[in-house]
Each structure stands twice: as structure tokens, then as C-alpha cells.
Amino acid sequence: MSEPKHNENIEQVTDNDHDLADQLPDTERQPDDANEHQVDEALEETFPASDPISP
């Protein structure tokens, strides 16, 4: 059985992701951090009321 091919591009992206994660501050978001208006706006952006609901 032959050895699987090594893809350097995938490994490179993974290394960059770890570097980026190390630069981000450790913050924990609490549900109380967003007010109702912010939640409504985020929901509208994600699920616009103008989009029909598919069956």
C-alpha cells in the first residue's frame, strides 16, 4: 500500500490558524453582553424576514 500524499498547503493554513489564535485575547462572552436590539439585528442579518421559509 502506498503512503498518502502530503499536502503542504493544508498544513501551512493550520499553522497560520494556530498563530492567529495565539494573538487573540482570551475573552469569554456572556449572554448578557448583547442587548435585545443587538440580538434582533443579528438574527435579521442571519435570517432575513424577507426570505421565504422552505418546507
PDB file of N, CA, C, O and CB in Angstrom:
ATOM      1  N   MET A   1       0.841  -1.182   0.000  1.00  0.00           N
ATOM      2  CA  MET A   1       0.000   0.000   0.000  1.00  0.00           C
ATOM      3  C   MET A   1       0.887   1.246   0.000  1.00  0.00           C
ATOM      4  O   MET A   1       1.854   1.315   0.758  1.00  0.00           O
ATOM      5  CB  MET A   1      -0.957  -0.002   1.222  1.00  0.00           C
ATOM      6  N   SER A   2       0.568   2.221  -0.835  1.00  0.00           N
ATOM      7  CA  SER A   2       1.404   3.415  -0.915  1.00  0.00           C
ATOM      8  C   SER A   2       1.052   4.417   0.191  1.00  0.00           C
ATOM      9  O   SER A   2      -0.061   4.437   0.718  1.00  0.00           O
ATOM     10  CB  SER A   2       1.254   4.074  -2.291  1.00  0.00           C
ATOM     11  N   GLU A   3       2.026   5.227   0.510  1.00  0.00           N
ATOM     12  CA  GLU A   3       1.859   6.238   1.556  1.00  0.00           C
ATOM     13  C   GLU A   3       1.008   7.394   1.018  1.00  0.00           C
ATOM     14  O   GLU A   3       1.182   7.782  -0.137  1.00  0.00           O
ATOM     15  CB  GLU A   3       3.246   6.758   2.053  1.00  0.00           C
ATOM     16  N   PRO A   4       0.084   7.960   1.828  1.00  0.00           N
ATOM     17  CA  PRO A   4      -0.742   9.067   1.336  1.00  0.00           C
ATOM     18  C   PRO A   4       0.117  10.286   1.011  1.00  0.00           C
ATOM     19  O   PRO A   4       1.146  10.528   1.642  1.00  0.00           O
ATOM     20  CB  PRO A   4      -1.814   9.440   2.373  1.00  0.00           C
ATOM     21  N   LYS A   5      -0.328  11.042   0.018  1.00  0.00           N
ATOM     22  CA  LYS A   5       0.413  12.238  -0.381  1.00  0.00           C
ATOM     23  C   LYS A   5       0.329  13.290   0.717  1.00  0.00           C
ATOM     24  O   LYS A   5      -0.698  13.441   1.378  1.00  0.00           O
ATOM     25  CB  LYS A   5      -0.129  12.802  -1.714  1.00  0.00           C
ATOM     26  N   HIS A   6       1.418  14.004   0.894  1.00  0.00           N
ATOM     27  CA  HIS A   6       1.494  15.062   1.908  1.00  0.00           C
ATOM     28  C   HIS A   6       1.144  16.392   1.243  1.00  0.00           C
ATOM     29  O   HIS A   6       1.775  16.780   0.260  1.00  0.00           O
ATOM     30  CB  HIS A   6       2.923  15.120   2.568  1.00  0.00           C
ATOM     31  N   ASN A   7       0.161  17.078   1.765  1.00  0.00           N
ATOM     32  CA  ASN A   7      -0.241  18.359   1.192  1.00  0.00           C
ATOM     33  C   ASN A   7       0.245  19.481   2.102  1.00  0.00           C
ATOM     34  O   ASN A   7      -0.324  19.714   3.168  1.00  0.00           O
ATOM     35  CB  ASN A   7      -1.785  18.429   1.001  1.00  0.00           C
ATOM     36  N   GLU A   8       1.299  20.174   1.677  1.00  0.00           N
ATOM     37  CA  GLU A   8       1.895  21.234   2.497  1.00  0.00           C
ATOM     38  C   GLU A   8       0.958  22.420   2.676  1.00  0.00           C
ATOM     39  O   GLU A   8       1.009  23.090   3.708  1.00  0.00           O
ATOM     40  CB  GLU A   8       3.198  21.705   1.876  1.00  0.00           C
ATOM     41  N   ASN A   9       0.106  22.695   1.697  1.00  0.00           N
ATOM     42  CA  ASN A   9      -0.798  23.843   1.793  1.00  0.00           C
ATOM     43  C   ASN A   9      -1.746  23.717   2.975  1.00  0.00           C
ATOM     44  O   ASN A   9      -1.978  24.691   3.691  1.00  0.00           O
ATOM     45  CB  ASN A   9      -1.596  23.993   0.508  1.00  0.00           C
ATOM     46  N   ILE A  10      -2.289  22.540   3.181  1.00  0.00           N
ATOM     47  CA  ILE A  10      -3.221  22.335   4.292  1.00  0.00           C
ATOM     48  C   ILE A  10      -2.497  22.536   5.616  1.00  0.00           C
ATOM     49  O   ILE A  10      -3.019  23.185   6.523  1.00  0.00           O
ATOM     50  CB  ILE A  10      -3.853  20.922   4.230  1.00  0.00           C
ATOM     51  N   GLU A  11      -1.307  21.984   5.725  1.00  0.00           N
ATOM     52  CA  GLU A  11      -0.535  22.114   6.955  1.00  0.00           C
ATOM     53  C   GLU A  11      -0.185  23.580   7.215  1.00  0.00           C
ATOM     54  O   GLU A  11      -0.205  24.033   8.360  1.00  0.00           O
ATOM     55  CB  GLU A  11       0.745  21.260   6.880  1.00  0.00           C
ATOM     56  N   GLN A  12       0.132  24.314   6.161  1.00  0.00           N
ATOM     57  CA  GLN A  12       0.509  25.714   6.294  1.00  0.00           C
ATOM     58  C   GLN A  12      -0.662  26.539   6.829  1.00  0.00           C
ATOM     59  O   GLN A  12      -0.466  27.380   7.706  1.00  0.00           O
ATOM     60  CB  GLN A  12       0.984  26.272   4.943  1.00  0.00           C
ATOM     61  N   VAL A  13      -1.852  26.320   6.328  1.00  0.00           N
ATOM     62  CA  VAL A  13      -3.032  27.042   6.801  1.00  0.00           C
ATOM     63  C   VAL A  13      -3.280  26.730   8.267  1.00  0.00           C
ATOM     64  O   VAL A  13      -3.590  27.625   9.053  1.00  0.00           O
ATOM     65  CB  VAL A  13      -4.270  26.681   5.958  1.00  0.00           C
ATOM     66  N   THR A  14      -3.145  25.467   8.635  1.00  0.00           N
ATOM     67  CA  THR A  14      -3.350  25.063  10.023  1.00  0.00           C
ATOM     68  C   THR A  14      -2.371  25.782  10.942  1.00  0.00           C
ATOM     69  O   THR A  14      -2.764  26.257  12.008  1.00  0.00           O
ATOM     70  CB  THR A  14      -3.196  23.542  10.170  1.00  0.00           C
ATOM     71  N   ASP A  15      -1.104  25.871  10.547  1.00  0.00           N
ATOM     72  CA  ASP A  15      -0.113  26.579  11.360  1.00  0.00           C
ATOM     73  C   ASP A  15      -0.479  28.044  11.505  1.00  0.00           C
ATOM     74  O   ASP A  15      -0.347  28.605  12.592  1.00  0.00           O
ATOM     75  CB  ASP A  15       1.282  26.446  10.746  1.00  0.00           C
ATOM     76  N   ASN A  16      -0.938  28.677  10.427  1.00  0.00           N
ATOM     77  CA  ASN A  16      -1.340  30.083  10.489  1.00  0.00           C
ATOM     78  C   ASN A  16      -2.523  30.272  11.415  1.00  0.00           C
ATOM     79  O   ASN A  16      -2.580  31.261  12.147  1.00  0.00           O
ATOM     80  CB  ASN A  16      -1.680  30.605   9.100  1.00  0.00           C
ATOM     81  N   ASP A  17      -3.467  29.347  11.400  1.00  0.00           N
ATOM     82  CA  ASP A  17      -4.628  29.438  12.279  1.00  0.00           C
ATOM     83  C   ASP A  17      -4.200  29.411  13.736  1.00  0.00           C
ATOM     84  O   ASP A  17      -4.731  30.163  14.553  1.00  0.00           O
ATOM     85  CB  ASP A  17      -5.611  28.299  11.994  1.00  0.00           C
ATOM     86  N   HIS A  18      -3.248  28.553  14.070  1.00  0.00           N
ATOM     87  CA  HIS A  18      -2.776  28.476  15.454  1.00  0.00           C
ATOM     88  C   HIS A  18      -2.084  29.774  15.847  1.00  0.00           C
ATOM     89  O   HIS A  18      -2.267  30.252  16.967  1.00  0.00           O
ATOM     90  CB  HIS A  18      -1.817  27.279  15.640  1.00  0.00           C
ATOM     91  N   ASP A  19      -1.287  30.358  14.943  1.00  0.00           N
ATOM     92  CA  ASP A  19      -0.614  31.622  15.241  1.00  0.00           C
ATOM     93  C   ASP A  19      -1.631  32.719  15.498  1.00  0.00           C
ATOM     94  O   ASP A  19      -1.467  33.510  16.426  1.00  0.00           O
ATOM     95  CB  ASP A  19       0.319  32.024  14.092  1.00  0.00           C
ATOM     96  N   LEU A  20      -2.677  32.776  14.688  1.00  0.00           N
ATOM     97  CA  LEU A  20      -3.709  33.795  14.846  1.00  0.00           C
ATOM     98  C   LEU A  20      -4.442  33.612  16.167  1.00  0.00           C
ATOM     99  O   LEU A  20      -4.719  34.589  16.863  1.00  0.00           O
ATOM    100  CB  LEU A  20      -4.700  33.746  13.676  1.00  0.00           C
ATOM    101  N   ALA A  21      -4.754  32.384  16.514  1.00  0.00           N
ATOM    102  CA  ALA A  21      -5.461  32.111  17.763  1.00  0.00           C
ATOM    103  C   ALA A  21      -4.625  32.541  18.962  1.00  0.00           C
ATOM    104  O   ALA A  21      -5.175  32.988  19.969  1.00  0.00           O
ATOM    105  CB  ALA A  21      -5.811  30.622  17.868  1.00  0.00           C
ATOM    106  N   ASP A  22      -3.316  32.413  18.869  1.00  0.00           N
ATOM    107  CA  ASP A  22      -2.445  32.827  19.970  1.00  0.00           C
ATOM    108  C   ASP A  22      -2.443  34.339  20.149  1.00  0.00           C
ATOM    109  O   ASP A  22      -2.170  34.823  21.248  1.00  0.00           O
ATOM    110  CB  ASP A  22      -1.026  32.334  19.732  1.00  0.00           C
ATOM    111  N   GLN A  23      -2.741  35.100  19.090  1.00  0.00           N
ATOM    112  CA  GLN A  23      -2.727  36.561  19.160  1.00  0.00           C
ATOM    113  C   GLN A  23      -4.031  37.131  19.711  1.00  0.00           C
ATOM    114  O   GLN A  23      -4.060  38.278  20.157  1.00  0.00           O
ATOM    115  CB  GLN A  23      -2.460  37.140  17.788  1.00  0.00           C
ATOM    116  N   LEU A  24      -5.100  36.354  19.687  1.00  0.00           N
ATOM    117  CA  LEU A  24      -6.390  36.852  20.150  1.00  0.00           C
ATOM    118  C   LEU A  24      -6.456  36.827  21.671  1.00  0.00           C
ATOM    119  O   LEU A  24      -5.966  35.891  22.303  1.00  0.00           O
ATOM    120  CB  LEU A  24      -7.535  36.022  19.552  1.00  0.00           C
ATOM    121  N   PRO A  25      -7.063  37.860  22.262  1.00  0.00           N
ATOM    122  CA  PRO A  25      -7.177  37.869  23.722  1.00  0.00           C
ATOM    123  C   PRO A  25      -8.158  36.798  24.191  1.00  0.00           C
ATOM    124  O   PRO A  25      -9.104  36.453  23.482  1.00  0.00           O
ATOM    125  CB  PRO A  25      -7.625  39.257  24.222  1.00  0.00           C
ATOM    126  N   ASP A  26      -7.926  36.286  25.375  1.00  0.00           N
ATOM    127  CA  ASP A  26      -8.830  35.296  25.956  1.00  0.00           C
ATOM    128  C   ASP A  26      -9.993  36.027  26.607  1.00  0.00           C
ATOM    129  O   ASP A  26      -9.864  36.543  27.717  1.00  0.00           O
ATOM    130  CB  ASP A  26      -8.092  34.389  26.989  1.00  0.00           C
ATOM    131  N   THR A  27     -11.113  36.070  25.928  1.00  0.00           N
ATOM    132  CA  THR A  27     -12.300  36.715  26.483  1.00  0.00           C
ATOM    133  C   THR A  27     -13.443  35.729  26.429  1.00  0.00           C
ATOM    134  O   THR A  27     -13.557  34.934  25.496  1.00  0.00           O
ATOM    135  CB  THR A  27     -12.655  38.023  25.716  1.00  0.00           C
ATOM    136  N   GLU A  28     -14.267  35.791  27.418  1.00  0.00           N
ATOM    137  CA  GLU A  28     -15.411  34.900  27.475  1.00  0.00           C
ATOM    138  C   GLU A  28     -16.667  35.750  27.369  1.00  0.00           C
ATOM    139  O   GLU A  28     -16.881  36.652  28.179  1.00  0.00           O
ATOM    140  CB  GLU A  28     -15.409  34.046  28.783  1.00  0.00           C
ATOM    141  N   ARG A  29     -17.489  35.468  26.379  1.00  0.00           N
ATOM    142  CA  ARG A  29     -18.715  36.245  26.200  1.00  0.00           C
ATOM    143  C   ARG A  29     -19.823  35.640  27.028  1.00  0.00           C
ATOM    144  O   ARG A  29     -19.996  34.422  27.083  1.00  0.00           O
ATOM    145  CB  ARG A  29     -19.123  36.306  24.715  1.00  0.00           C
ATOM    146  N   GLN A  30     -20.554  36.502  27.658  1.00  0.00           N
ATOM    147  CA  GLN A  30     -21.696  36.092  28.453  1.00  0.00           C
ATOM    148  C   GLN A  30     -22.963  36.448  27.683  1.00  0.00           C
ATOM    149  O   GLN A  30     -22.945  37.402  26.905  1.00  0.00           O
ATOM    150  CB  GLN A  30     -21.679  36.765  29.861  1.00  0.00           C
ATOM    151  N   PRO A  31     -24.055  35.724  27.869  1.00  0.00           N
ATOM    152  CA  PRO A  31     -25.302  36.049  27.168  1.00  0.00           C
ATOM    153  C   PRO A  31     -25.772  37.476  27.447  1.00  0.00           C
ATOM    154  O   PRO A  31     -26.449  38.073  26.610  1.00  0.00           O
ATOM    155  CB  PRO A  31     -26.391  35.067  27.566  1.00  0.00           C
ATOM    156  N   ASP A  32     -25.427  38.024  28.599  1.00  0.00           N
ATOM    157  CA  ASP A  32     -25.863  39.378  28.948  1.00  0.00           C
ATOM    158  C   ASP A  32     -25.080  40.457  28.211  1.00  0.00           C
ATOM    159  O   ASP A  32     -25.442  41.631  28.288  1.00  0.00           O
ATOM    160  CB  ASP A  32     -25.734  39.593  30.437  1.00  0.00           C
ATOM    161  N   ASP A  33     -24.003  40.086  27.489  1.00  0.00           N
ATOM    162  CA  ASP A  33     -23.184  41.069  26.788  1.00  0.00           C
ATOM    163  C   ASP A  33     -23.945  41.761  25.658  1.00  0.00           C
ATOM    164  O   ASP A  33     -23.616  42.894  25.307  1.00  0.00           O
ATOM    165  CB  ASP A  33     -21.943  40.404  26.235  1.00  0.00           C
ATOM    166  N   ALA A  34     -24.941  41.113  25.089  1.00  0.00           N
ATOM    167  CA  ALA A  34     -25.703  41.684  23.976  1.00  0.00           C
ATOM    168  C   ALA A  34     -27.100  42.058  24.463  1.00  0.00           C
ATOM    169  O   ALA A  34     -27.760  41.291  25.164  1.00  0.00           O
ATOM    170  CB  ALA A  34     -25.785  40.686  22.782  1.00  0.00           C
ATOM    171  N   ASN A  35     -27.535  43.266  24.067  1.00  0.00           N
ATOM    172  CA  ASN A  35     -28.896  43.643  24.445  1.00  0.00           C
ATOM    173  C   ASN A  35     -29.884  43.088  23.421  1.00  0.00           C
ATOM    174  O   ASN A  35     -29.481  42.549  22.391  1.00  0.00           O
ATOM    175  CB  ASN A  35     -29.032  45.187  24.557  1.00  0.00           C
ATOM    176  N   GLU A  36     -31.161  43.221  23.706  1.00  0.00           N
ATOM    177  CA  GLU A  36     -32.185  42.637  22.819  1.00  0.00           C
ATOM    178  C   GLU A  36     -32.108  43.190  21.404  1.00  0.00           C
ATOM    179  O   GLU A  36     -32.305  42.454  20.437  1.00  0.00           O
ATOM    180  CB  GLU A  36     -33.577  42.891  23.384  1.00  0.00           C
ATOM    181  N   HIS A  37     -31.821  44.488  21.276  1.00  0.00           N
ATOM    182  CA  HIS A  37     -31.733  45.119  19.954  1.00  0.00           C
ATOM    183  C   HIS A  37     -30.596  44.487  19.137  1.00  0.00           C
ATOM    184  O   HIS A  37     -30.764  44.215  17.948  1.00  0.00           O
ATOM    185  CB  HIS A  37     -31.510  46.653  20.096  1.00  0.00           C
ATOM    186  N   GLN A  38     -29.449  44.257  19.770  1.00  0.00           N
ATOM    187  CA  GLN A  38     -28.324  43.636  19.070  1.00  0.00           C
ATOM    188  C   GLN A  38     -28.669  42.210  18.632  1.00  0.00           C
ATOM    189  O   GLN A  38     -28.309  41.784  17.534  1.00  0.00           O
ATOM    190  CB  GLN A  38     -27.076  43.626  19.967  1.00  0.00           C
ATOM    191  N   VAL A  39     -29.358  41.493  19.488  1.00  0.00           N
ATOM    192  CA  VAL A  39     -29.753  40.123  19.156  1.00  0.00           C
ATOM    193  C   VAL A  39     -30.726  40.132  17.981  1.00  0.00           C
ATOM    194  O   VAL A  39     -30.588  39.333  17.055  1.00  0.00           O
ATOM    195  CB  VAL A  39     -30.391  39.421  20.381  1.00  0.00           C
ATOM    196  N   ASP A  40     -31.719  41.040  18.014  1.00  0.00           N
ATOM    197  CA  ASP A  40     -32.685  41.144  16.916  1.00  0.00           C
ATOM    198  C   ASP A  40     -31.988  41.477  15.605  1.00  0.00           C
ATOM    199  O   ASP A  40     -32.311  40.897  14.568  1.00  0.00           O
ATOM    200  CB  ASP A  40     -33.743  42.207  17.231  1.00  0.00           C
ATOM    201  N   GLU A  41     -31.026  42.413  15.640  1.00  0.00           N
ATOM    202  CA  GLU A  41     -30.290  42.788  14.427  1.00  0.00           C
ATOM    203  C   GLU A  41     -29.502  41.595  13.881  1.00  0.00           C
ATOM    204  O   GLU A  41     -29.505  41.340  12.677  1.00  0.00           O
ATOM    205  CB  GLU A  41     -29.335  43.970  14.717  1.00  0.00           C
ATOM    206  N   ALA A  42     -28.834  40.874  14.767  1.00  0.00           N
ATOM    207  CA  ALA A  42     -28.037  39.724  14.331  1.00  0.00           C
ATOM    208  C   ALA A  42     -28.925  38.642  13.718  1.00  0.00           C
ATOM    209  O   ALA A  42     -28.566  38.036  12.709  1.00  0.00           O
ATOM    210  CB  ALA A  42     -27.241  39.146  15.512  1.00  0.00           C
ATOM    211  N   LEU A  43     -30.071  38.407  14.323  1.00  0.00           N
ATOM    212  CA  LEU A  43     -30.999  37.413  13.776  1.00  0.00           C
ATOM    213  C   LEU A  43     -31.525  37.843  12.412  1.00  0.00           C
ATOM    214  O   LEU A  43     -31.645  37.022  11.503  1.00  0.00           O
ATOM    215  CB  LEU A  43     -32.170  37.187  14.740  1.00  0.00           C
ATOM    216  N   GLU A  44     -31.838  39.131  12.267  1.00  0.00           N
ATOM    217  CA  GLU A  44     -32.352  39.639  10.989  1.00  0.00           C
ATOM    218  C   GLU A  44     -31.286  39.520   9.899  1.00  0.00           C
ATOM    219  O   GLU A  44     -31.608  39.202   8.754  1.00  0.00           O
ATOM    220  CB  GLU A  44     -32.810  41.111  11.133  1.00  0.00           C
ATOM    221  N   GLU A  45     -30.020  39.773  10.245  1.00  0.00           N
ATOM    222  CA  GLU A  45     -28.942  39.637   9.264  1.00  0.00           C
ATOM    223  C   GLU A  45     -28.753  38.173   8.862  1.00  0.00           C
ATOM    224  O   GLU A  45     -28.492  37.868   7.698  1.00  0.00           O
ATOM    225  CB  GLU A  45     -27.627  40.206   9.830  1.00  0.00           C
ATOM    226  N   THR A  46     -28.885  37.286   9.823  1.00  0.00           N
ATOM    227  CA  THR A  46     -28.675  35.863   9.559  1.00  0.00           C
ATOM    228  C   THR A  46     -29.865  35.228   8.856  1.00  0.00           C
ATOM    229  O   THR A  46     -29.708  34.447   7.917  1.00  0.00           O
ATOM    230  CB  THR A  46     -28.397  35.129  10.855  1.00  0.00           C
ATOM    231  N   PHE A  47     -31.060  35.577   9.327  1.00  0.00           N
ATOM    232  CA  PHE A  47     -32.295  35.015   8.778  1.00  0.00           C
ATOM    233  C   PHE A  47     -33.237  36.156   8.399  1.00  0.00           C
ATOM    234  O   PHE A  47     -34.152  36.469   9.160  1.00  0.00           O
ATOM    235  CB  PHE A  47     -32.975  34.050   9.801  1.00  0.00           C
ATOM    236  N   PRO A  48     -33.031  36.789   7.229  1.00  0.00           N
ATOM    237  CA  PRO A  48     -33.876  37.918   6.833  1.00  0.00           C
ATOM    238  C   PRO A  48     -35.356  37.537   6.770  1.00  0.00           C
ATOM    239  O   PRO A  48     -35.711  36.466   6.279  1.00  0.00           O
ATOM    240  CB  PRO A  48     -33.426  38.456   5.482  1.00  0.00           C
ATOM    241  N   ALA A  49     -36.210  38.426   7.271  1.00  0.00           N
ATOM    242  CA  ALA A  49     -37.651  38.178   7.280  1.00  0.00           C
ATOM    243  C   ALA A  49     -38.199  38.095   5.856  1.00  0.00           C
ATOM    244  O   ALA A  49     -39.236  37.472   5.627  1.00  0.00           O
ATOM    245  CB  ALA A  49     -38.381  39.281   8.066  1.00  0.00           C
ATOM    246  N   SER A  50     -37.515  38.717   4.904  1.00  0.00           N
ATOM    247  CA  SER A  50     -37.981  38.710   3.518  1.00  0.00           C
ATOM    248  C   SER A  50     -37.739  37.367   2.826  1.00  0.00           C
ATOM    249  O   SER A  50     -38.335  37.103   1.782  1.00  0.00           O
ATOM    250  CB  SER A  50     -37.295  39.816   2.738  1.00  0.00           C
ATOM    251  N   ASP A  51     -36.880  36.519   3.384  1.00  0.00           N
ATOM    252  CA  ASP A  51     -36.622  35.206   2.786  1.00  0.00           C
ATOM    253  C   ASP A  51     -37.775  34.256   3.087  1.00  0.00           C
ATOM    254  O   ASP A  51     -38.214  34.149   4.232  1.00  0.00           O
ATOM    255  CB  ASP A  51     -35.291  34.618   3.309  1.00  0.00           C
ATOM    256  N   PRO A  52     -38.263  33.567   2.063  1.00  0.00           N
ATOM    257  CA  PRO A  52     -39.332  32.596   2.319  1.00  0.00           C
ATOM    258  C   PRO A  52     -38.793  31.398   3.104  1.00  0.00           C
ATOM    259  O   PRO A  52     -37.628  31.025   2.970  1.00  0.00           O
ATOM    260  CB  PRO A  52     -39.966  32.121   0.989  1.00  0.00           C
ATOM    261  N   ILE A  53     -39.636  30.825   3.899  1.00  0.00           N
ATOM    262  CA  ILE A  53     -39.256  29.638   4.662  1.00  0.00           C
ATOM    263  C   ILE A  53     -39.466  28.428   3.764  1.00  0.00           C
ATOM    264  O   ILE A  53     -40.553  28.214   3.228  1.00  0.00           O
ATOM    265  CB  ILE A  53     -40.086  29.512   5.994  1.00  0.00           C
ATOM    266  N   SER A  54     -38.409  27.643   3.611  1.00  0.00           N
ATOM    267  CA  SER A  54     -38.539  26.467   2.749  1.00  0.00           C
ATOM    268  C   SER A  54     -39.165  25.317   3.529  1.00  0.00           C
ATOM    269  O   SER A  54     -38.915  25.159   4.724  1.00  0.00           O
ATOM    270  CB  SER A  54     -37.162  26.047   2.179  1.00  0.00           C
ATOM    271  N   PRO A  55     -39.984  24.513   2.844  1.00  0.00           N
ATOM    272  CA  PRO A  55     -40.668  23.401   3.525  1.00  0.00           C
ATOM    273  C   PRO A  55     -39.723  22.306   3.957  1.00  0.00           C
ATOM    274  O   PRO A  55     -40.156  21.311   4.540  1.00  0.00           O
ATOM    275  CB  PRO A  55     -41.723  22.815   2.631  1.00  0.00           C
TER     276      PRO A  55
END
